[in-house]
Amino acid sequence: MDVATLAPHLKHDEWEREPMCHLEKIQANPMPLAVHLGIEFLEAEPDQVTAWMQTGPEHSTLGHAVHGGVVMAFADSLGGATAFLNLPSDAKGTTTLESKTNFIAPAPAGASLVGVSHVLHRGRRTQVVQTRIETGQGRVVAFVTQTQMALFAHEAQKCDDDYLARNRLEDAEA
């Protein structure tokens, strides 16, 4: 049976699939680094995103603590996902403009990390997101505050033949 038979009261444009929930939207647009690190997004709403990752020896320092860069990458992934959920409809993506990390305590290598990101400011062009990182046992590891910028597509500028001729690399003077 087709949709028209099952739901004759619906117009054709209402036959579309239900909109994705926020968590599905993040999972349908995976960040390669987040996938590489094994970050699992657990909950997602526009104001808050929660994720988890398991660390191992490959994520550690010589002192057997989780490397600060791993903590920062985890937080950046959460902050980016949170900003992604809050983009204006005409934006094409987001990028981190600034990130400030306050390390509170080390996480031992092999610890699981849980991060929760909250939106502090939501504007059209920028968002400020704060992420709290804890171990799976609830020990605070870091607070990270980021500014995320919305990316908008711009109409490509036309390059006429004259412009191309003036800017050819092989014709450049040394």
C-alpha positions in Angstrom: 0.0 0.0 0.0 1.1 3.5 -0.7 0.9 6.6 1.6 -2.1 8.0 -0.2 -4.1 4.8 0.6 -2.9 4.6 4.2 -3.4 8.3 5.0 -5.7 9.8 2.4 -6.2 12.9 4.7 -2.6 13.9 4.2 -1.5 16.2 1.4 1.5 15.0 -0.7 3.9 17.4 0.9 3.0 16.0 4.3 4.2 12.5 3.4 7.7 13.4 4.2 9.6 11.5 6.9 9.4 13.0 10.4 12.2 15.6 11.1 15.3 14.1 12.7 15.7 14.5 16.4 18.7 16.6 17.5 20.8 13.5 18.3 20.0 11.9 14.9 21.1 15.2 13.3 24.5 15.0 15.0 24.9 11.3 14.2 23.9 11.8 10.5 26.7 14.4 10.2 29.7 12.7 12.0 32.9 14.7 12.6 35.9 12.6 11.4 38.0 13.4 14.5 35.1 12.6 16.8 34.7 9.2 15.1 38.5 8.6 15.3 38.5 9.4 19.0 35.5 7.1 19.6 33.2 9.9 20.9 29.7 8.8 21.4 27.0 11.5 21.5 24.4 10.4 24.1 21.9 13.3 24.4 21.3 16.4 22.3 19.0 19.4 22.5 19.7 22.9 21.2 20.8 24.1 24.7 22.8 21.1 25.8 24.7 18.2 24.3 26.2 15.3 26.2 28.9 12.9 25.0 31.1 10.2 26.3 34.5 8.7 25.2 36.7 6.0 26.5 40.4 6.8 26.8 43.3 4.4 26.5 47.1 4.4 26.5 47.1 6.1 23.1 45.5 9.1 24.6 47.9 9.5 27.5 51.0 11.4 28.4 54.2 9.8 29.7 52.8 10.5 33.2 49.8 8.2 32.5 47.2 11.0 32.4 44.9 11.8 29.5 46.7 14.2 27.3 45.3 17.8 27.5 45.0 17.9 23.7 42.6 14.9 23.9 40.5 16.7 26.5 40.5 19.8 24.3 39.5 17.8 21.2 36.7 16.1 23.1 35.4 19.5 24.3 35.8 21.1 20.8 33.7 18.2 19.3 31.0 18.8 21.8 31.1 22.6 21.4 30.9 22.2 17.6 28.0 19.8 17.8 26.1 22.1 20.1 26.7 25.1 17.8 25.7 22.9 14.8 22.3 22.4 16.4 21.8 26.1 16.8 22.9 27.3 13.3 20.6 29.7 11.4 18.8 27.9 8.6 20.9 29.5 5.9 24.2 28.6 7.5 26.3 25.8 6.1 28.5 24.9 9.1 30.4 26.2 12.1 34.0 26.6 13.0 35.8 27.4 16.3 37.1 30.9 16.5 38.5 30.8 20.1 38.8 28.2 22.8 39.9 28.6 26.4 40.5 25.6 28.6 40.8 25.6 32.4 42.3 22.2 33.5 41.1 21.4 37.0 42.5 17.9 37.6 44.1 15.1 35.5 42.1 12.1 34.3 44.0 8.9 34.5 44.8 7.1 31.3 42.0 4.6 30.6 39.4 6.7 32.3 36.1 7.4 30.6 35.3 11.0 30.0 31.8 12.6 30.0 31.2 16.0 28.6 28.2 18.3 28.8 28.1 21.5 26.6 25.7 24.4 27.3 25.0 27.4 25.1 26.0 30.7 26.9 25.2 33.0 24.0 23.4 32.3 20.7 23.7 35.0 18.0 23.3 34.8 14.3 27.0 34.8 13.5 28.6 33.6 16.8 27.8 31.3 19.6 29.5 30.9 23.0 29.5 27.4 24.3 30.9 26.1 27.7 31.7 22.4 28.2 32.3 20.7 31.5 34.5 17.5 31.2 34.4 14.9 34.0 35.7 11.4 34.5 33.1 8.6 34.6 33.5 8.8 38.4 32.4 12.4 38.4 35.8 14.1 39.0 36.0 17.4 37.1 38.8 17.5 34.6 38.3 20.7 32.7 36.0 23.6 31.8 36.2 24.8 28.2 34.7 27.9 26.8 34.5 28.4 23.0 33.3 30.9 20.5 31.9 29.2 17.4 31.3 31.1 14.2 28.5 30.3 11.7 29.7 29.7 8.2 27.5 31.0 5.3 27.9 30.1 1.6 28.6 33.1 -0.6 28.0 33.2 -4.3 31.2 32.4 -6.1 32.9 35.4 -7.6 33.2 35.2 -11.3 36.7 35.1 -12.7 36.8 36.5 -16.2 39.6 35.7 -18.7 41.4 39.0 -17.9 41.6 38.3 -14.2 42.8 34.7 -14.9 45.5 36.0 -17.3 46.7 38.6 -14.8 47.0 36.0 -12.0 48.6 33.0 -13.7 51.4 31.5 -11.6 53.6 30.7 -14.5 53.6 34.4 -15.6 54.4 35.7 -12.1 57.5 37.8 -11.9 60.2 36.6 -9.5 
